[in-house]
Amino acid sequence: MTVSPSKALVAGLMVAVLSGCNEPVTTTNNQATSIYTNGQIVSVDDNIGTVEAIAVKDGLIVALGSNSEIKSYQGKDTKLIDLQGKTLLPGFVDAHSHLSGVAIQAISANLLPAPDGPVNNIAQMQQTLRDYIEQSPVVAEHQVVIGFNYDDSQLAEKRHPNRHDLDAVSTELPIMALHQSGHLGVYNSRALEIFGIDAESVNPPGGIIEREADGKTPNGVLQENAHFAVVYNMVPDFSPAQYMQALKAGETVYASNGFTTVQDGKTDPVSLKTFAAVSAAGALNLDLVSYPDLVKIKEDSPVHGPLLSREYSNHFRIGGVKLTFDGSPQGKTAWFTHPYHQPPLNQDASYAGYGAFNDDEALQWFELAYKNSWQLMVHGNGDAAIDQFIKTATVAQQNNPAADRRTVLIHGQYLREDQVASLEALDIFPALYPMHTFYWGDWHRQSVAGPERAENISPTGWLLDRDMKFSIHSDAPVTLPNSMRVLHSAVNRTTRSGATLGEYHRVDPLTAIKAMTIWPAYQHFEEDRKGSLEVGKLADLVILDKNPLTVERSEIQTIRVLETIKEGRTVFAADNQ
């Protein structure tokens, strides 16, 4: 069902998108292209603070100050925008997520639980999939069914669905239901048959094929590398136009949430070629930085070619590579030093998850990245995986000394306080995930790690104790790229039930904004041109209806994105401003 994009696909994509290209806004004299006045303009620069007005020329910021100070930049062709007291911030920089996944999610069945979707029990999941089969042009054309982001912790049954549950929807069409973590998937009998997974199949290294009561027959749930081995093969052979539709739909989701720079972490080879083609055709509105999956890409040409760069070409670049050291805490595949509070199905009380690599393999991949001077992003959730990460980084740095690598730890859910000191010593940049406190905070307390360990997930307080920069992210499509919920979660750390999880790790709103703007810009080696409102930086802007610095902290999640501006050009505007 899956094909790699050929030259024909690349050419087709270029043809499909050229008609949608937009010319940049330019001016030929010294007047500003546009001026925003009467606003609460939060520069995120401690030396500038909050100002009333900002002037933009040819996609760059040329001045900030009071209304009267900026008036001198007005010319006869300058566009004047009265903010009427609204708040203007730097455009949000996506610290970690997966644009390719968001693109596919946009054309898949929505299996999210409340408040983001309709699936709170298995019967609702089955009905959602049946409705999708009836209505989806993807199913009609490609005869494959993909459902995105069920969450067993929120299902009434408190279990994963299995192949029998999906067989009740269809035994003729292959069906995959993707777990919200992205680290597991449930496949019906037809899908298992297509991929040759049966009672004789063995677990791959770093993965598990879950079994039925006989200990042999697959129950449909595939974990980690068992899942990753087949998930990409469930993606249909999309036409150039369909690829474009999905990609643009995904990009729109980010733009509507105020993001001007997005990331695709763990980019697969198919998506990488698609991104390159779309970029070459000039069709990207936002900056997209890709981190290909090192295990899949190895030393293939893309990470040696011109796209591996600190500079964007038509809004696209390869920033480095990604490794995944373990799985998901909410999916109970993350690798801990202590057992899970409640072990998953068919595991005993000693179960503590598992890693993706042995120590030798981990060092091999690190060495490959470091020898090639590729920035390395490493997924590590459990503290055992982070131990391995720290040990491996220590050896790799000794063997390959270099300055300013900005190696990134992604997620760090169960980062221990002693490990924070190690990150600082190694100059590792933490990209944390405080949204877990809302979506799975109660689950962490009750089932994953117990009340005491759960208090310290995404421990931003320990980082601030050491004056360390960090970023925060949505990990979309694991959760929606809802910028205000990302901000709200870091500031409030409230769970679905309304409890506070880890009060010590709450951060003030300005710090949370920095973790979504200037600090992830630093993470990407882009702090000289993004992340704060300063003269000479890109006019990447977002306009909000309320100021997160002054609104009640409990109300941050209600703030609306009214407009997103990339290099002086509007790429999203709300219908009812």
HUJOQUI-V118876 format. One record per residue. N is the residue number from 0. OMEGA is omega in whole degrees, 0 to 359 (999 if undefined). Layout:
BEGIN
{{N/OMEGA} {N/OMEGA}}
END
This chain:
BEGIN
{{0/182} {1/173} {2/173} {3/180} {4/177} {5/174} {6/179} {7/179} {8/180} {9/178} {10/179} {11/177} {12/180} {13/178} {14/184} {15/187} {16/184} {17/181} {18/181} {19/182} {20/178} {21/176} {22/178} {23/176} {24/180} {25/174} {26/188} {27/177} {28/187} {29/179} {30/177} {31/173} {32/180} {33/178} {34/176} {35/183} {36/174} {37/181} {38/166} {39/188} {40/184} {41/187} {42/188} {43/172} {44/185} {45/180} {46/182} {47/181} {48/182} {49/181} {50/183} {51/192} {52/179} {53/179} {54/183} {55/176} {56/176} {57/175} {58/180} {59/175} {60/181} {61/180} {62/171} {63/178} {64/178} {65/178} {66/182} {67/179} {68/184} {69/182} {70/182} {71/180} {72/182} {73/173} {74/184} {75/181} {76/181} {77/175} {78/180} {79/179} {80/177} {81/183} {82/177} {83/176} {84/179} {85/185} {86/177} {87/181} {88/167} {89/175} {90/182} {91/179} {92/182} {93/184} {94/175} {95/169} {96/189} {97/180} {98/180} {99/178} {100/177} {101/178} {102/179} {103/178} {104/184} {105/181} {106/180} {107/176} {108/181} {109/180} {110/180} {111/172} {112/174} {113/7} {114/187} {115/183} {116/190} {117/193} {118/179} {119/173} {120/186} {121/177} {122/177} {123/176} {124/181} {125/180} {126/177} {127/178} {128/177} {129/179} {130/180} {131/178} {132/181} {133/191} {134/191} {135/173} {136/177} {137/179} {138/181} {139/183} {140/190} {141/176} {142/175} {143/185} {144/178} {145/174} {146/186} {147/157} {148/165} {149/182} {150/183} {151/180} {152/181} {153/176} {154/180} {155/182} {156/181} {157/176} {158/172} {159/167} {160/179} {161/184} {162/180} {163/177} {164/179} {165/176} {166/178} {167/176} {168/177} {169/172} {170/181} {171/180} {172/172} {173/182} {174/170} {175/171} {176/183} {177/175} {178/185} {179/177} {180/187} {181/185} {182/176} {183/172} {184/176} {185/184} {186/177} {187/185} {188/180} {189/179} {190/178} {191/179} {192/181} {193/184} {194/173} {195/180} {196/183} {197/184} {198/181} {199/182} {200/179} {201/177} {202/176} {203/174} {204/179} {205/179} {206/181} {207/168} {208/181} {209/186} {210/174} {211/188} {212/180} {213/179} {214/183} {215/187} {216/177} {217/179} {218/178} {219/181} {220/176} {221/182} {222/169} {223/188} {224/173} {225/177} {226/182} {227/181} {228/184} {229/189} {230/181} {231/179} {232/174} {233/181} {234/184} {235/175} {236/184} {237/171} {238/176} {239/180} {240/180} {241/174} {242/181} {243/179} {244/181} {245/182} {246/180} {247/176} {248/177} {249/179} {250/179} {251/178} {252/179} {253/181} {254/181} {255/177} {256/173} {257/179} {258/175} {259/173} {260/181} {261/182} {262/168} {263/179} {264/181} {265/182} {266/177} {267/184} {268/179} {269/180} {270/181} {271/179} {272/178} {273/178} {274/181} {275/180} {276/179} {277/177} {278/180} {279/179} {280/178} {281/188} {282/180} {283/176} {284/181} {285/172} {286/180} {287/176} {288/187} {289/173} {290/182} {291/175} {292/185} {293/182} {294/180} {295/185} {296/182} {297/182} {298/179} {299/190} {300/184} {301/182} {302/172} {303/185} {304/185} {305/180} {306/173} {307/191} {308/171} {309/180} {310/178} {311/171} {312/184} {313/175} {314/179} {315/171} {316/169} {317/184} {318/183} {319/183} {320/183} {321/170} {322/177} {323/185} {324/177} {325/187} {326/190} {327/176} {328/180} {329/174} {330/178} {331/172} {332/174} {333/188} {334/183} {335/169} {336/177} {337/184} {338/173} {339/180} {340/173} {341/183} {342/178} {343/182} {344/175} {345/176} {346/181} {347/187} {348/180} {349/186} {350/182} {351/182} {352/185} {353/179} {354/179} {355/184} {356/165} {357/186} {358/180} {359/179} {360/180} {361/180} {362/178} {363/181} {364/176} {365/181} {366/180} {367/180} {368/184} {369/179} {370/180} {371/180} {372/175} {373/172} {374/187} {375/172} {376/185} {377/174} {378/175} {379/182} {380/182} {381/184} {382/176} {383/176} {384/179} {385/172} {386/179} {387/178} {388/181} {389/179} {390/181} {391/179} {392/179} {393/181} {394/182} {395/177} {396/178} {397/181} {398/186} {399/183} {400/178} {401/181} {402/168} {403/176} {404/185} {405/170} {406/189} {407/167} {408/181} {409/175} {410/178} {411/185} {412/183} {413/173} {414/179} {415/181} {416/178} {417/178} {418/177} {419/178} {420/179} {421/177} {422/180} {423/181} {424/181} {425/183} {426/175} {427/181} {428/180} {429/172} {430/190} {431/193} {432/183} {433/177} {434/176} {435/182} {436/177} {437/190} {438/185} {439/181} {440/178} {441/179} {442/176} {443/180} {444/190} {445/192} {446/188} {447/188} {448/183} {449/188} {450/185} {451/181} {452/182} {453/181} {454/189} {455/173} {456/184} {457/192} {458/182} {459/179} {460/179} {461/177} {462/179} {463/176} {464/181} {465/180} {466/180} {467/171} {468/173} {469/174} {470/175} {471/190} {472/179} {473/186} {474/178} {475/10} {476/177} {477/165} {478/178} {479/179} {480/183} {481/187} {482/183} {483/174} {484/174} {485/180} {486/181} {487/183} {488/180} {489/182} {490/189} {491/181} {492/176} {493/181} {494/176} {495/182} {496/180} {497/178} {498/174} {499/181} {500/178} {501/182} {502/181} {503/185} {504/172} {505/176} {506/177} {507/185} {508/181} {509/176} {510/179} {511/177} {512/176} {513/180} {514/177} {515/184} {516/187} {517/182} {518/172} {519/172} {520/174} {521/179} {522/182} {523/185} {524/184} {525/185} {526/179} {527/183} {528/184} {529/167} {530/176} {531/179} {532/180} {533/178} {534/179} {535/178} {536/179} {537/176} {538/173} {539/192} {540/171} {541/179} {542/181} {543/181} {544/178} {545/183} {546/180} {547/178} {548/185} {549/179} {550/174} {551/185} {552/180} {553/183} {554/183} {555/183} {556/179} {557/180} {558/181} {559/170} {560/181} {561/183} {562/175} {563/187} {564/179} {565/180} {566/176} {567/183} {568/180} {569/178} {570/172} {571/173} {572/179} {573/183} {574/187} {575/179} {576/999}}
END
